[in-house]
Amino acid sequence: MEFSENSVEKVKILVDNQQFWNMIAIHSFSPQLINRRLIGGSILHAFEYSQPKYNLKNVINIPDKLTDFGKFYNEDEFQAVDVAKLKSHLQGNFKELKPTVMAVKLIQKKFQNSNACMIVIFDVHENKTSYWTYQEDHGILKLQFGYYLTYKSSELELGIYTSDSLEDKSEWLKQIFSKFEKWLTSKSPPGRYNIPSQRLVNIEAYSQKYNQLKDKYGEDLVKDWPEVTDPQKFVFEDISIATYLLLLWRDERQSTGSTKLQSFIDVGCGNGLLVFILTSEGHPGIGVDLRRRKIWENYPETTKLLEKTINPMEGDQFHETDWIIGNHSDEMSPWIPVMAARNSPLCRFFLLPCCAYEFNGMKYQRRNCKNSPYHDFIDYTVEISEVCGFSVDIDRLRIPSTKRICIIGRDRKTLDNEALENFISEKSTMKFQARESIERVRNCTQLPKDVTSQIVEIAFRELVKKYDPLEWNTGITLDLPDLVHKIPENLLKVLKEECGGLQTLLKNHHQIFQVSQGQVKIRDPREIPKKKSKKSKTTNQIKRFKEKDCWFYLNHPNGCPLTDQDCTYRHQATS
């Protein structure tokens, strides 16, 4: 079969060849970054082509089935190459890379039994990489389309292979070209935590297990979610974490030859969803949190959740267990490795840090300003783990969160209690203080009324200083930081204790103020807001109509610009 090359996109860009091959490595090993239907790719085989020149038509021939790749390529022509070595060559020593063929199985997010694969051909001599995509059709893999990336004379070119039998994906390729440009010009250093996601579990097994758990638990949990939080985020995030742990534990059992399902304790379990899924899948465990959640009542008796204030300084508080879990465990995060080390000589831990805290329960103060606060805290928890005797693994989860780096402590040496105690004393001069079991309302609704009134009046006065005397005074627009400077320190102190801040308070008074993108102005009641729904007003909405006094009618120098009939609020104040 003959193929012709048609250029799809070109751009003049000043980078070196190494940056080009770095981009190629990203695309080749993470195909899901340009195809949202994929969850990743599983490397099947990689071969160096021993001949100095090769015929492209011969290289892209593949076996009928993915499982036959190993015996398909003749050892006289191809020599198997280690995938880690291949990736290392691409990212740092591309000049040493011989013409190489890599077969990648494409794993879809919605796991299906149908097979698809991508053949990648690396050609350093031509500074070019070709991609050929195959899809199973009636049990046989058939070529769908092919494209290439090349970099010559400071020009990045994306092209497509065309023939009568191939799909035309040129429009799709044009859409993803900007991603290649971005990767090519990225100035971000590799960094310790810029790692492939979920590298410690098999991606194909993950996709299959995740979809199984999603079908088994997802719909019912979302439908019956009693919390005020978003079920779409929390339900599927915890299903993802549960999937990861179940596969991690499965691999652990296979490596040790054990058939016993691992036990666990989830410290700071929150809504208890992770505990529910893991125990439902057969793992004995408990969840502990200082405050009950409504959803706890929905779980079966087999889901053991304990309402308890944990003070990790008091020594062992739990029975021996295989794993300690810290999933967004807040002030308990730095203690998770410590609790695992003290629990038993064989206890392991899984930690997914979010908010950063010190040993004493206070907010963590960044130690290395060259790092982001988040990565600096990850470094800190890794240091704690190593002091506890653990040799840690770092991985990135695929969850809807920006904070998705997890720390796993499995291999360990004997705990040096004295060294650990000295470390904790050095890092924290105060004793641990747990948060209150009753969560305070911190959205500015509990402020004293006189404080709220004073801040509202000050904000309004600042906004109406300048106006057109011939028009109803809509005032000016101010940046929130500028408005904050107008509020007296004694009022700001009370406001800060509520954690909501000035923006929250002003948004609570949406009848008066309009807050958007860090700026605030007076709301003009004549501007009709966009309707969120076409549904008719409910009985409660009709009942509330005219129940409150119009703030503008009572306080604005020009009164309310609407008539009493048109205004939603009452114009005649009650005594």
C-alpha positions as CSV (number, residue, x, y, z in Angstrom):
1,M,0.0,0.0,0.0
2,E,1.4,3.4,-1.0
3,F,1.0,6.5,1.2
4,S,1.6,10.1,0.5
5,E,2.5,12.8,3.1
6,N,0.4,15.9,3.3
7,S,1.4,18.8,5.6
8,V,-1.4,19.8,8.0
9,E,0.2,22.6,10.0
10,K,3.6,24.3,10.2
11,V,5.1,26.8,12.5
12,K,8.5,28.6,12.7
13,I,9.8,28.1,16.2
14,L,13.2,28.6,17.8
15,V,14.0,25.5,19.9
16,D,16.7,22.9,19.8
17,N,16.3,19.2,18.7
18,Q,16.3,18.0,22.3
19,Q,13.2,20.0,23.1
20,F,11.6,18.4,20.0
21,W,12.3,14.9,21.3
22,N,11.1,15.9,24.8
23,M,7.8,16.8,23.2
24,I,7.8,13.5,21.3
25,A,8.3,11.6,24.6
26,I,5.3,13.3,26.2
27,H,3.0,12.5,23.2
28,S,4.2,9.0,22.7
29,F,4.0,7.8,26.3
30,S,0.9,9.8,27.3
31,P,-1.5,9.6,24.3
32,Q,-4.5,10.5,26.6
33,L,-3.2,14.1,26.7
34,I,-4.5,14.8,23.2
35,N,-7.4,12.2,23.1
36,R,-9.9,12.7,25.9
37,R,-11.5,9.3,25.2
38,L,-8.3,7.6,26.4
39,I,-7.2,7.0,29.9
40,G,-3.7,6.2,28.8
41,G,-1.5,3.8,26.9
42,S,0.1,0.5,27.8
43,I,3.5,-0.1,26.2
44,L,3.4,-3.6,24.6
45,H,6.8,-3.8,22.9
46,A,9.7,-1.6,21.7
47,F,12.2,-2.7,19.0
48,E,15.3,-1.2,17.5
49,Y,15.4,-1.6,13.7
50,S,18.8,-3.0,13.0
51,Q,19.0,-2.0,9.3
52,P,20.5,1.4,8.5
53,K,17.6,2.2,6.2
54,Y,14.2,0.7,6.3
55,N,11.0,0.6,4.2
56,L,8.1,2.3,6.0
57,K,5.6,0.0,4.4
58,N,7.3,-3.0,6.1
59,V,7.6,-1.4,9.5
60,I,3.9,-0.6,9.9
61,N,2.9,-4.2,9.2
62,I,1.6,-5.7,12.4
63,P,0.1,-9.0,13.6
64,D,-3.7,-9.6,13.7
65,K,-3.8,-9.5,17.5
66,L,-2.1,-7.4,20.0
67,T,-0.9,-10.4,21.9
68,D,1.2,-11.6,19.0
69,F,3.6,-8.6,18.9
70,G,6.4,-10.3,20.7
71,K,6.7,-13.1,18.1
72,F,5.7,-11.1,15.0
73,Y,9.0,-9.1,14.6
74,N,11.9,-11.1,13.3
75,E,14.8,-11.0,15.8
76,D,17.2,-10.7,12.8
77,E,15.7,-7.4,11.9
78,F,14.5,-6.2,15.3
79,Q,16.1,-6.1,18.7
80,A,13.9,-5.7,21.8
81,V,14.7,-2.5,23.7
82,D,13.9,-1.6,27.3
83,V,11.1,1.0,27.5
84,A,12.7,2.9,30.3
85,K,15.9,3.1,28.3
86,L,14.0,4.3,25.2
87,K,12.3,7.0,27.3
88,S,15.6,8.1,28.8
89,H,17.1,8.4,25.3
90,L,14.2,10.5,24.1
91,Q,14.4,12.9,27.1
92,G,18.2,13.2,27.4
93,N,20.3,11.3,24.9
94,F,18.2,11.3,21.7
95,K,21.3,11.1,19.5
96,E,22.0,7.6,20.8
97,L,18.5,6.5,19.7
98,K,18.5,4.0,16.8
99,P,15.5,3.8,14.5
100,T,12.9,2.3,16.9
101,V,9.4,0.9,16.7
102,M,7.1,1.0,19.7
103,A,3.7,-0.6,20.0
104,V,1.2,1.1,22.4
105,K,-2.1,-0.4,23.4
106,L,-4.7,2.5,23.7
107,I,-6.8,2.2,26.8
108,Q,-10.2,3.9,26.7
109,K,-11.9,5.6,29.6
110,K,-15.0,3.6,29.2
111,F,-13.4,0.3,29.3
112,Q,-14.4,-2.0,26.4
113,N,-13.1,-5.3,25.1
114,S,-12.3,-3.9,21.7
115,N,-8.6,-3.4,21.0
116,A,-6.9,-0.4,19.5
117,C,-3.2,0.3,19.3
118,M,-0.7,2.9,18.1
119,I,2.6,2.1,16.4
120,V,5.2,4.8,16.9
121,I,8.3,5.0,14.7
122,F,11.2,7.1,16.0
123,D,13.7,8.3,13.4
124,V,16.5,10.5,14.8
125,H,18.3,10.7,11.5
126,E,15.2,12.4,9.9
127,N,14.3,14.2,13.2
128,K,10.8,12.7,12.6
129,T,8.3,10.5,14.4
130,S,5.4,8.7,12.8
131,Y,2.2,7.5,14.4
132,W,0.0,4.8,13.0
133,T,-3.4,4.0,14.7
134,Y,-5.1,0.6,14.4
135,Q,-8.5,-0.5,15.5
136,E,-9.8,-4.1,15.9
137,D,-12.4,-5.0,13.3
138,H,-13.9,-8.5,13.5
139,G,-11.0,-9.8,15.4
140,I,-8.3,-8.3,13.1
141,L,-6.4,-5.0,13.7
142,K,-6.8,-2.7,10.7
143,L,-5.0,0.5,9.9
144,Q,-7.2,3.6,10.6
145,F,-4.9,6.6,10.0
146,G,-1.3,7.8,10.2
147,Y,0.4,11.1,10.9
148,Y,3.9,12.4,11.6
149,L,5.7,15.2,13.5
150,T,9.0,16.5,12.2
151,Y,11.3,19.4,13.1
152,K,13.7,20.8,10.5
153,S,15.3,24.2,10.0
154,S,13.5,25.6,13.1
155,E,10.2,24.5,11.7
156,L,7.7,22.2,13.4
157,E,5.6,20.3,10.9
158,L,2.5,18.2,11.6
159,G,1.5,16.0,8.6
160,I,-0.9,13.2,7.7
161,Y,-0.4,10.1,5.7
162,T,-3.1,9.8,3.0
163,S,-4.4,7.0,0.9
164,D,-7.8,5.8,-0.4
165,S,-8.2,3.4,2.6
166,L,-7.2,5.7,5.4
167,E,-9.5,8.0,7.5
168,D,-9.0,11.8,7.0
169,K,-8.1,13.1,10.5
170,S,-6.6,16.4,9.3
171,E,-9.2,18.6,11.0
172,W,-8.6,16.8,14.3
173,L,-4.9,17.1,14.0
174,K,-5.2,20.9,13.4
175,Q,-7.1,21.2,16.6
176,I,-4.4,19.5,18.7
177,F,-1.4,21.2,17.0
178,S,-1.4,24.0,19.7
179,K,-0.7,21.3,22.3
180,F,2.4,20.2,20.5
181,E,3.6,23.8,20.3
182,K,3.0,24.3,24.0
183,W,5.0,21.1,24.9
184,L,7.8,22.1,22.6
185,T,8.3,25.5,24.1
186,S,7.6,24.6,27.8
187,K,10.2,26.1,30.1
188,S,9.1,24.0,33.1
189,P,11.9,21.9,34.5
190,P,11.1,18.1,34.9
191,G,10.9,18.5,38.6
192,R,10.7,15.7,41.2
193,Y,6.9,15.6,41.0
194,N,6.4,16.0,37.3
195,I,5.8,12.3,36.9
196,P,3.5,10.1,34.9
197,S,0.2,9.5,36.6
198,Q,-0.7,6.2,38.3
199,R,2.6,4.7,37.4
200,L,2.4,2.1,40.2
201,V,-0.6,0.4,38.9
202,N,-1.5,-1.2,35.6
203,I,-3.5,1.4,33.6
204,E,-5.6,-1.2,31.7
205,A,-6.5,-2.9,35.0
206,Y,-7.3,0.5,36.5
207,S,-9.7,1.4,33.6
208,Q,-11.5,-1.9,33.9
209,K,-11.8,-1.7,37.7
210,Y,-12.8,1.9,37.8
211,N,-15.7,1.5,35.4
212,Q,-16.8,-1.6,37.3
213,L,-16.9,0.3,40.6
214,K,-18.5,3.3,38.9
215,D,-21.3,1.2,37.6
216,K,-21.7,-0.6,40.9
217,Y,-21.8,2.4,43.3
218,G,-21.7,5.7,41.3
219,E,-25.4,6.2,40.3
220,D,-26.9,5.3,43.7
221,L,-24.4,7.4,45.7
222,V,-25.0,10.5,43.5
223,K,-28.8,10.1,43.6
224,D,-29.0,9.7,47.4
225,W,-26.2,12.2,48.4
226,P,-27.4,14.0,51.5
227,E,-24.4,16.4,51.9
228,V,-24.2,20.0,50.7
229,T,-21.0,19.1,48.8
230,D,-21.0,18.3,45.1
231,P,-21.6,14.5,44.7
232,Q,-20.2,14.5,41.1
233,K,-16.8,15.5,42.5
234,F,-16.7,13.6,45.7
235,V,-18.3,10.3,44.6
236,F,-16.2,9.7,41.5
237,E,-13.0,11.0,43.1
238,D,-13.3,8.5,46.0
239,I,-14.2,5.7,43.5
240,S,-10.9,6.6,41.7
241,I,-8.9,6.5,44.9
242,A,-10.6,3.2,45.9
243,T,-9.7,1.7,42.5
244,Y,-6.1,2.7,42.9
245,L,-5.8,1.3,46.4
246,L,-7.5,-2.0,45.5
247,L,-5.1,-2.5,42.6
248,L,-2.1,-1.5,44.7
249,W,-3.2,-4.0,47.4
250,R,-3.9,-6.7,44.8
251,D,-0.3,-6.3,43.4
252,E,1.0,-6.5,46.9
253,R,-0.7,-9.8,47.6
254,Q,0.5,-11.2,44.3
255,S,4.1,-10.2,45.1
256,T,4.0,-11.8,48.6
257,G,1.9,-14.8,47.7
258,S,-0.7,-13.8,50.3
259,T,-4.4,-14.4,49.8
260,K,-5.5,-12.4,52.9
261,L,-7.2,-9.0,52.0
262,Q,-5.4,-6.1,53.7
263,S,-7.0,-4.3,56.6
264,F,-7.0,-0.5,57.0
265,I,-7.8,2.5,59.1
266,D,-8.9,5.7,57.3
267,V,-7.8,8.6,59.5
268,G,-10.0,11.7,58.9
269,C,-12.4,9.7,56.8
270,G,-14.9,12.7,56.3
271,N,-18.0,11.4,54.5
272,G,-16.8,7.8,54.9
273,L,-17.3,7.0,51.2
274,L,-13.8,5.5,50.7
275,V,-14.3,3.3,53.8
276,F,-17.7,2.2,52.4
277,I,-16.3,1.1,49.0
278,L,-13.2,-0.6,50.4
279,T,-15.2,-2.6,53.0
280,S,-17.8,-3.4,50.4
281,E,-15.0,-4.9,48.3
282,G,-14.0,-7.2,51.1
283,H,-11.2,-5.3,52.9
284,P,-11.8,-5.1,56.7
285,G,-11.3,-1.6,58.0
286,I,-12.7,1.4,59.9
287,G,-12.9,5.2,59.3
288,V,-12.3,7.7,62.0
289,D,-13.3,11.4,62.0
290,L,-14.0,13.9,64.8
291,R,-17.4,14.8,63.3
292,R,-20.2,12.7,61.9
293,R,-21.7,13.3,58.5
294,K,-25.3,12.9,57.4
295,I,-24.3,10.3,54.8
296,W,-23.0,7.9,57.5
297,E,-26.6,6.9,58.2
298,N,-27.0,5.7,54.6
299,Y,-24.2,3.1,54.9
300,P,-24.8,-0.6,55.9
301,E,-23.6,-1.9,59.3
302,T,-20.5,-3.4,57.6
303,T,-19.2,0.2,57.1
304,K,-17.6,0.9,60.5
305,L,-17.2,4.7,61.1
306,L,-16.1,6.1,64.4
307,E,-16.7,9.6,65.6
308,K,-13.6,10.4,67.7
309,T,-11.2,13.2,68.3
310,I,-7.7,11.9,67.5
311,N,-4.6,13.0,69.4
312,P,-1.7,11.3,67.8
313,M,0.6,12.4,70.6
314,E,-1.2,10.0,73.0
315,G,0.4,6.9,71.5
316,D,-1.3,4.0,69.9
317,Q,-5.1,4.6,69.6
318,F,-6.0,1.8,67.2
319,H,-5.5,-1.9,66.9
320,E,-2.8,-3.2,64.6
321,T,-3.7,-2.8,60.9
322,D,-2.0,-3.3,57.5
323,W,-2.5,0.2,56.2
324,I,-3.1,3.7,57.5
325,I,-4.9,5.9,55.0
326,G,-4.8,9.7,55.0
327,N,-7.1,11.0,52.3
328,H,-7.2,14.8,52.5
329,S,-6.5,14.3,56.2
330,D,-5.7,18.0,56.9
331,E,-4.0,18.4,60.3
332,M,-3.4,14.7,60.6
333,S,-1.4,14.5,57.4
334,P,2.1,14.9,58.9
335,W,1.1,12.3,61.5
336,I,0.1,9.6,59.0
337,P,3.6,8.2,58.5
338,V,4.2,8.4,62.3
339,M,1.0,6.6,63.1
340,A,1.9,3.8,60.6
341,A,5.4,3.5,62.1
342,R,4.0,3.2,65.6
343,N,1.1,1.0,64.8
344,S,3.1,-2.2,64.0
345,P,6.4,-3.2,62.4
346,L,4.6,-4.2,59.2
347,C,2.1,-1.3,58.9
348,R,2.2,0.7,55.6
349,F,0.5,4.0,54.7
350,F,-1.1,5.9,51.9
351,L,-1.2,9.6,52.1
352,L,-2.9,12.1,49.8
353,P,-2.1,15.5,51.3
354,C,-4.2,18.6,50.6
355,C,-4.2,21.4,53.2
356,A,-0.8,21.7,54.8
357,Y,-0.3,21.5,58.6
358,E,2.4,21.2,61.1
359,F,2.6,18.6,63.8
360,N,0.9,20.9,66.3
361,G,-2.1,21.3,64.1
362,M,-1.2,24.9,62.9
363,K,-0.9,25.9,59.3
364,Y,2.4,24.8,57.6
365,Q,4.9,27.5,56.9
366,R,6.8,27.0,53.7
367,R,10.5,26.2,54.2
368,N,11.9,26.4,50.7
369,C,10.7,29.5,48.7
370,K,11.9,27.9,45.5
371,N,9.1,25.4,45.7
372,S,5.4,26.0,45.6
373,P,3.7,25.7,49.1
374,Y,2.1,22.5,48.0
375,H,5.3,20.8,46.7
376,D,7.2,22.1,49.7
377,F,4.7,20.3,52.0
378,I,5.1,17.2,49.9
379,D,8.9,17.4,50.5
380,Y,8.1,17.8,54.2
381,T,5.9,14.7,54.5
382,V,8.5,12.7,52.5
383,E,11.1,13.8,55.0
384,I,8.8,12.7,57.9
385,S,8.3,9.4,56.2
386,E,12.0,8.8,55.9
387,V,12.6,9.6,59.5
388,C,10.0,7.0,60.4
389,G,12.0,4.5,58.5
390,F,10.0,4.3,55.3
391,S,11.3,4.2,51.7
392,V,8.5,6.0,49.9
393,D,7.0,5.9,46.5
394,I,5.5,9.0,44.9
395,D,2.6,8.8,42.4
396,R,0.0,11.1,40.8
397,L,-3.6,10.1,40.9
398,R,-6.2,10.8,38.2
399,I,-8.7,12.7,40.2
400,P,-10.6,16.0,39.7
401,S,-8.2,17.9,42.0
402,T,-5.1,20.0,41.5
403,K,-3.6,18.3,44.6
404,R,-3.3,14.7,43.5
405,I,0.3,13.6,44.5
406,C,0.2,10.7,46.8
407,I,2.9,9.3,49.1
408,I,3.1,5.6,49.7
409,G,5.2,4.0,52.5
410,R,5.7,0.3,52.1
411,D,9.3,-0.8,52.4
412,R,10.8,0.2,55.8
413,K,13.6,-0.4,58.3
414,T,13.4,-0.5,62.1
415,L,11.9,2.6,63.6
416,D,14.3,4.8,65.7
417,N,11.9,6.1,68.3
418,E,14.4,8.6,69.8
419,A,15.3,10.1,66.4
420,L,11.6,10.4,65.6
421,E,10.7,12.1,68.9
422,N,13.6,14.5,68.4
423,F,12.5,15.3,64.9
424,I,8.9,16.1,66.0
425,S,10.2,18.2,68.9
426,E,12.5,20.1,66.6
427,K,9.7,20.8,64.1
428,S,7.0,21.7,66.6
429,T,7.5,23.5,69.9
430,M,3.7,23.3,70.7
431,K,1.6,20.3,71.5
432,F,-0.9,19.0,69.0
433,Q,-4.3,20.7,69.2
434,A,-7.2,19.0,67.3
435,R,-9.8,21.1,65.7
436,E,-13.2,21.6,67.2
437,S,-15.6,18.7,66.7
438,I,-18.5,21.1,66.0
439,E,-17.7,23.0,62.8
440,R,-18.2,26.7,63.1
441,V,-20.2,28.6,60.5
442,R,-17.6,30.8,58.9
443,N,-19.4,32.5,56.0
444,C,-19.9,36.0,57.6
445,T,-23.6,35.1,58.5
446,Q,-22.7,35.0,62.2
447,L,-21.1,38.4,62.4
448,P,-22.6,40.9,64.9
449,K,-25.3,43.0,63.2
450,D,-23.6,46.2,64.1
451,V,-20.4,45.1,62.5
452,T,-22.1,44.0,59.3
453,S,-24.1,47.3,59.1
454,Q,-20.9,49.4,59.6
455,I,-19.0,47.6,56.9
456,V,-21.9,47.8,54.4
457,E,-22.3,51.5,55.1
458,I,-18.6,52.2,54.6
459,A,-18.5,50.2,51.4
460,F,-21.6,51.9,50.0
461,R,-20.3,55.4,50.9
462,E,-17.0,54.7,49.1
463,L,-18.8,53.6,46.0
464,V,-21.2,56.6,45.7
465,K,-18.6,59.3,46.2
466,K,-18.5,60.2,42.4
467,Y,-21.6,60.2,40.3
468,D,-23.5,62.0,37.6
469,P,-26.0,64.3,39.4
470,L,-28.5,64.0,36.5
471,E,-28.7,60.2,36.8
472,W,-29.6,57.8,39.5
473,N,-26.3,57.3,41.3
474,T,-24.7,54.0,40.3
475,G,-21.4,55.1,41.8
476,I,-18.0,53.7,40.7
477,T,-16.3,50.4,40.5
478,L,-13.5,49.6,43.0
479,D,-11.1,46.7,43.4
480,L,-11.7,44.7,46.5
481,P,-8.2,45.3,47.9
482,D,-8.7,49.1,47.6
483,L,-12.0,48.8,49.4
484,V,-10.5,46.7,52.2
485,H,-8.1,49.6,53.0
486,K,-11.2,51.8,53.7
487,I,-12.4,49.4,56.5
488,P,-11.1,50.2,60.0
489,E,-8.8,47.6,61.5
490,N,-11.1,46.7,64.4
491,L,-13.8,45.8,62.0
492,L,-11.5,43.8,59.7
493,K,-10.2,41.8,62.7
494,V,-13.7,40.7,63.5
495,L,-14.3,39.9,59.8
496,K,-11.2,37.8,59.5
497,E,-12.3,35.6,62.4
498,E,-15.2,34.6,60.3
499,C,-12.8,33.6,57.4
500,G,-15.3,34.7,54.8
501,G,-13.6,38.1,54.2
502,L,-15.1,41.2,52.7
503,Q,-16.0,39.6,49.4
504,T,-18.2,37.0,51.1
505,L,-19.9,39.7,53.2
506,L,-20.7,41.8,50.2
507,K,-21.9,38.8,48.2
508,N,-24.2,38.0,51.1
509,H,-25.8,41.5,50.4
510,H,-26.3,40.9,46.7
511,Q,-29.4,43.2,46.8
512,I,-26.9,46.1,47.3
513,F,-23.6,45.1,45.8
514,Q,-22.4,43.3,42.6
515,V,-19.1,41.5,43.1
516,S,-17.3,40.0,40.1
517,Q,-13.6,39.2,39.2
518,G,-12.2,41.0,42.3
519,Q,-14.2,44.1,41.8
520,V,-17.3,45.5,43.5
521,K,-19.9,48.1,42.4
522,I,-23.5,49.1,43.4
523,R,-26.1,46.8,41.9
524,D,-28.5,48.7,39.7
525,P,-32.0,47.2,40.4
526,R,-33.1,48.3,36.9
527,E,-30.8,45.7,35.3
528,I,-32.8,42.5,35.0
529,P,-30.6,39.5,35.8
530,K,-30.4,36.6,33.5
531,K,-32.9,33.9,34.4
532,K,-31.3,30.7,35.5
533,S,-34.3,28.5,34.8
534,K,-37.6,28.7,32.8
535,K,-39.4,27.1,35.7
536,S,-42.2,29.1,37.2
537,K,-41.8,30.6,40.7
538,T,-42.4,28.3,43.5
539,T,-44.9,28.9,46.3
540,N,-42.0,29.9,48.7
541,Q,-40.6,32.4,46.2
542,I,-44.0,34.1,45.8
543,K,-44.5,34.1,49.6
544,R,-41.1,35.9,50.1
545,F,-42.0,38.6,47.6
546,K,-42.2,42.0,49.3
547,E,-41.3,40.6,52.7
548,K,-38.1,42.6,53.0
549,D,-37.6,46.4,53.0
550,C,-35.9,47.9,50.0
551,W,-32.4,49.0,51.0
552,F,-32.1,51.6,48.3
553,Y,-35.5,53.1,49.2
554,L,-34.3,53.6,52.8
555,N,-30.6,54.4,52.4
556,H,-29.7,55.6,48.8
557,P,-29.5,59.4,48.4
558,N,-31.7,59.1,45.3
559,G,-34.0,56.4,46.8
560,C,-34.9,53.4,44.6
561,P,-35.0,53.9,40.8
562,L,-38.0,51.5,40.6
563,T,-41.5,52.2,41.6
564,D,-43.1,50.4,44.5
565,Q,-45.0,48.2,42.1
566,D,-42.0,47.2,40.0
567,C,-39.5,46.7,42.9
568,T,-39.1,43.2,44.4
569,Y,-38.7,44.7,47.9
570,R,-41.0,46.7,50.0
571,H,-41.0,50.5,49.8
572,Q,-43.0,51.3,52.8
573,A,-41.0,50.4,55.9
574,T,-42.8,48.7,58.7
575,S,-42.7,50.1,62.2
